Amino acid sequence: MMAAQTELTEADLRSIQRFQEEVQKAAASTKKDMELRADFRIQIWFRSTRSRTRPIQYSLSFWSSGKRLHGGGDEKMFVCFRNRGAPKIKPFEVAARRGGSFTAEPSERGCGGIIDGSLVLPDNTHICPHCSTRHKAEHLGDVVFYATSARKCATVLAHWWTKFKGNADLYAKYSSTDIRYQTALGTQGILAARASKGAVIYPLKNIMKDTSAGKDIVQAFEDFILA
């Protein structure tokens, strides 16, 4: 029985070296791409076909971007506003104020600020960094639903984008009746289209490019919505 060859030829060594160079190049490129991403992502999911004349149904969710190269992904964020079925906020549920970022006054359901994953306690209690209210996870929502005109939708996006101090990419998904979803069906296949919902990204660098050229932020977002 012939023994397996263990010594590497010069051709093998050159092949390995080229492979290592390609891996390093790909890693550098990925790192550069990740660094260009904003720290946050606002995701809009169109639940109906987009229209210039009819109301559009859509939902918004908010994410902290996973820029970590070791595999960390995007993390969904919560809104400091309790569901209608949840109990109203009681005085003892507002943690002691410490000044600094604890500046907002909570309403009976919350202040509407964003709560990220770093502010979740081991018992799954969420603390708002803006009004210091403590919430149980089941009392909070991570999706906000709307039905508005395209122009109002752009205004809503601008409102939330401002809450993130302009440090957010926009990420859109579409209903199964939308042309973008139908296009994805033709180019990606049914399984991929269902997974991606025809997703399109409006990265921060493009937002800044468009607005620096003189376009109003609401108009830029309306153009993105109807594109």
C-alpha positions as CSV (number, residue, x, y, z in Angstrom):
1,M,0.0,0.0,0.0
2,M,1.5,3.3,-1.1
3,A,2.2,5.8,1.7
4,A,0.5,9.2,1.5
5,Q,2.7,12.0,0.2
6,T,3.5,14.5,3.0
7,E,6.2,16.8,1.5
8,L,4.9,20.0,-0.2
9,T,6.1,20.8,-3.6
10,E,7.1,24.4,-4.7
11,A,3.8,24.5,-6.6
12,D,1.9,23.6,-3.4
13,L,3.8,26.3,-1.4
14,R,3.0,29.0,-4.1
15,S,-0.6,28.0,-4.0
16,I,-0.8,28.2,-0.3
17,Q,0.9,31.6,-0.3
18,R,-1.5,32.9,-3.0
19,F,-4.4,31.6,-0.9
20,Q,-3.1,33.3,2.3
21,E,-2.7,36.6,0.4
22,E,-6.3,36.3,-0.9
23,V,-7.6,35.7,2.6
24,Q,-5.7,38.7,4.0
25,K,-6.9,40.9,1.1
26,A,-10.5,39.7,1.7
27,A,-10.2,40.4,5.4
28,A,-8.9,43.9,4.9
29,S,-11.7,44.6,2.4
30,T,-14.3,43.3,4.8
31,K,-12.9,45.3,7.7
32,K,-13.1,48.5,5.5
33,D,-16.7,47.7,4.5
34,M,-17.7,47.2,8.1
35,E,-16.0,50.4,9.2
36,L,-18.1,52.3,6.6
37,R,-21.3,51.1,8.2
38,A,-23.2,53.4,10.5
39,D,-23.5,52.3,14.2
40,F,-27.2,51.8,13.9
41,R,-29.8,50.6,11.3
42,I,-33.4,51.7,10.8
43,Q,-35.3,48.9,9.1
44,I,-38.5,49.8,7.2
45,W,-40.7,46.9,6.1
46,F,-43.4,47.9,3.6
47,R,-46.5,45.8,4.3
48,S,-48.3,47.1,1.2
49,T,-47.3,48.2,-2.2
50,R,-45.7,51.6,-2.3
51,S,-47.6,54.5,-3.8
52,R,-47.3,58.2,-4.4
53,T,-51.1,58.7,-4.0
54,R,-52.3,56.1,-1.5
55,P,-51.4,55.4,2.1
56,I,-48.5,52.9,2.6
57,Q,-48.6,50.4,5.4
58,Y,-45.1,49.8,7.0
59,S,-43.3,48.9,10.2
60,L,-40.1,50.2,11.6
61,S,-37.5,48.4,13.7
62,F,-34.2,49.5,15.1
63,W,-30.9,47.7,15.3
64,S,-27.3,48.3,16.5
65,S,-25.0,47.4,13.7
66,G,-22.8,44.3,14.2
67,K,-19.4,45.6,13.1
68,R,-17.5,42.9,14.9
69,L,-15.4,40.6,12.6
70,H,-15.6,37.7,15.0
71,G,-19.1,37.0,14.0
72,G,-21.3,39.3,16.1
73,G,-24.4,40.3,14.3
74,D,-26.9,43.2,14.4
75,E,-28.8,43.4,17.6
76,K,-32.5,44.5,17.7
77,M,-33.3,47.5,20.0
78,F,-36.4,48.3,21.9
79,V,-38.6,51.5,22.1
80,C,-39.3,52.9,25.6
81,F,-43.1,52.7,25.2
82,R,-45.3,50.1,26.8
83,N,-47.8,48.1,24.8
84,R,-51.4,49.0,25.2
85,G,-52.1,45.8,27.2
86,A,-49.2,46.5,29.6
87,P,-49.6,48.2,32.9
88,K,-48.9,52.0,33.1
89,I,-45.7,53.1,34.6
90,K,-45.7,53.5,38.4
91,P,-43.4,55.9,40.3
92,F,-41.3,53.1,41.8
93,E,-40.5,51.7,38.3
94,V,-38.5,54.9,37.5
95,A,-34.9,54.3,38.7
96,A,-33.1,57.0,40.7
97,R,-32.1,59.7,38.3
98,R,-28.3,60.2,38.0
99,G,-28.2,63.2,35.7
100,G,-26.3,63.1,32.4
101,S,-28.2,61.2,29.8
102,F,-31.2,60.7,32.1
103,T,-33.0,63.8,30.8
104,A,-36.4,62.8,29.4
105,E,-39.6,62.7,31.4
106,P,-41.5,59.4,31.0
107,S,-45.2,59.5,30.2
108,E,-47.5,56.8,31.7
109,R,-46.2,54.4,29.0
110,G,-42.6,55.6,28.4
111,C,-40.6,58.4,26.7
112,G,-40.2,56.9,23.2
113,G,-36.4,56.7,23.5
114,I,-34.3,53.8,22.2
115,I,-33.1,51.1,24.5
116,D,-30.2,49.0,23.3
117,G,-29.1,45.5,24.3
118,S,-26.4,46.7,26.7
119,L,-29.1,48.0,29.0
120,V,-30.8,44.7,29.6
121,L,-30.4,43.3,33.1
122,P,-29.9,39.6,33.9
123,D,-33.6,39.3,34.9
124,N,-34.5,40.6,31.4
125,T,-35.5,44.0,32.7
126,H,-34.9,46.8,30.3
127,I,-33.8,50.3,31.5
128,C,-34.3,53.3,29.3
129,P,-31.2,55.5,29.2
130,H,-33.3,58.6,28.6
131,C,-35.9,58.5,31.3
132,S,-34.5,55.7,33.5
133,T,-37.7,53.8,33.5
134,R,-37.5,50.0,34.1
135,H,-39.6,47.8,31.8
136,K,-40.2,44.1,31.7
137,A,-39.4,42.6,28.3
138,E,-43.0,41.5,27.6
139,H,-44.2,45.1,28.2
140,L,-42.1,46.6,25.4
141,G,-42.3,46.4,21.6
142,D,-39.5,46.3,19.1
143,V,-41.6,47.2,16.0
144,V,-43.6,50.3,15.4
145,F,-46.5,50.2,12.8
146,Y,-47.7,53.0,10.6
147,A,-50.0,53.7,7.7
148,T,-49.2,57.1,6.1
149,S,-48.5,58.8,2.8
150,A,-45.0,58.5,1.2
151,R,-44.2,62.0,2.3
152,K,-45.2,61.4,5.9
153,C,-43.3,58.2,5.8
154,A,-40.2,60.1,4.8
155,T,-40.9,62.5,7.7
156,V,-41.2,59.6,10.2
157,L,-37.9,58.1,9.0
158,A,-36.2,61.5,9.3
159,H,-37.6,61.8,12.9
160,W,-36.1,58.4,13.9
161,W,-32.9,59.0,12.0
162,T,-32.5,62.3,14.0
163,K,-33.0,60.3,17.2
164,F,-29.9,58.3,16.2
165,K,-28.1,61.6,15.6
166,G,-27.8,60.9,11.9
167,N,-25.7,57.8,12.6
168,A,-27.9,55.2,10.9
169,D,-28.2,53.3,7.7
170,L,-31.7,52.7,6.2
171,Y,-32.6,49.1,5.3
172,A,-35.9,48.4,3.4
173,K,-37.9,45.2,2.9
174,Y,-40.9,44.9,0.7
175,S,-44.3,43.2,0.5
176,S,-44.8,40.2,-1.8
177,T,-46.8,42.4,-4.2
178,D,-44.1,45.0,-4.6
179,I,-42.0,45.3,-7.8
180,R,-38.8,45.0,-5.8
181,Y,-39.9,41.7,-4.3
182,Q,-41.1,40.5,-7.7
183,T,-37.7,41.4,-9.2
184,A,-35.9,39.5,-6.4
185,L,-38.0,36.5,-7.3
186,G,-36.8,36.6,-10.9
187,T,-33.1,37.1,-10.0
188,Q,-32.7,35.3,-6.7
189,G,-35.3,32.6,-6.7
190,I,-38.2,32.1,-4.4
191,L,-36.4,31.0,-1.3
192,A,-33.8,33.8,-1.4
193,A,-36.5,36.3,-2.2
194,R,-38.6,35.2,0.7
195,A,-35.6,35.5,3.0
196,S,-34.5,38.9,1.8
197,K,-37.9,40.5,1.0
198,G,-36.1,42.2,-1.9
199,A,-34.0,44.1,0.7
200,V,-32.3,47.4,-0.3
201,I,-29.9,49.4,1.8
202,Y,-29.5,53.2,1.8
203,P,-26.1,53.5,3.6
204,L,-25.1,56.5,5.6
205,K,-22.3,57.4,3.2
206,N,-24.9,57.7,0.4
207,I,-27.3,59.7,2.6
208,M,-24.5,62.1,3.5
209,K,-23.5,62.4,-0.2
210,D,-27.1,63.2,-1.3
211,T,-27.7,65.7,1.5
212,S,-24.3,67.4,1.0
213,A,-25.3,68.0,-2.6
214,G,-28.2,70.1,-1.4
215,K,-31.0,67.6,-1.1
216,D,-33.3,67.9,1.9
217,I,-33.2,64.9,4.2
218,V,-37.0,64.3,4.0
219,Q,-36.8,64.5,0.2
220,A,-33.8,62.1,0.1
221,F,-35.8,59.6,2.2
222,E,-38.9,60.0,0.1
223,D,-36.9,59.3,-3.0
224,F,-35.5,56.2,-1.3
225,I,-39.0,55.1,-0.3
226,L,-40.4,55.4,-3.9
227,A,-37.4,54.2,-5.8
